[in-house]
Amino acid sequence: MKPLTHIFKGISHILLRLFIGIILLIMLLGTSFTLSYNPERTIASWKDKIIPVLKVAKTVKDLMP
């Protein structure tokens, strides 16, 4: 039973990283278009978007045993 939980923990860890990676990728693609128009506002909105994502990632990490 122990190896099974170990495998599950590994899979959940990989999925969490993938999820965060996909979010960051979408944000990168979105900002690369807006960056050419308005760099200052884009950087400000980036901070507003990234901080909650990092907080969620941290809480999910803390919840995982």
N, C-alpha and C positions, 0 to 999 in steps of 0.2 A: 504493500500500500504506500509505503514511503516514496519509492521511486515515481509513482504515479503523481503524487502531489508536487514532487520536484519538477517533473515534466510540465505539469500544468502551470506552475509558477514561472518556468522558463518561457512558455508560450505566451502567458499574459504579459510578461515583461517585454517580449518582442513586439506583441500587438500594441502595447502602450507606446513604445518607441516609434513604431510605424505610424500610429495615429498622430503623434506629435510631429513627426516628420512630414506627413501629408498636410497637416494644418500649416506648418511653416512654409512648405512648398507653394500652397495656394496663396498664402500671404505674400510670398516673394513674387509670384507671377502677377498678382494684383497690383503690388506696389511698383513693380518694374515699369508698368504702363503709366501709372500716375506720377511716378518720379520724374519723368521727362516734362510733365506739365508744371508741377508745383512741388519742388523738393522739400521746402520747409514744412509745409502742411503734412506731407506724406510721412516724414520722419516723426512728427508729433503724433500722428494717428497710429504709426507703428508701435510707439511706446504704449499707447492706450490699448492696443490689441494684444501685444505680447505679454504684458504683465499679468492680465487675467489668465491667459493660457498657461503661463508658468506656475501660477498659484494653483490652478486646477490640477496640473501635472504633479505638483508637490503633494497636494491633498490625496490624490489617487495613490501616489507612491507610499504615503504614510498609512493609508488604509490597508494596503497590501501587507500581509504578514511576512 
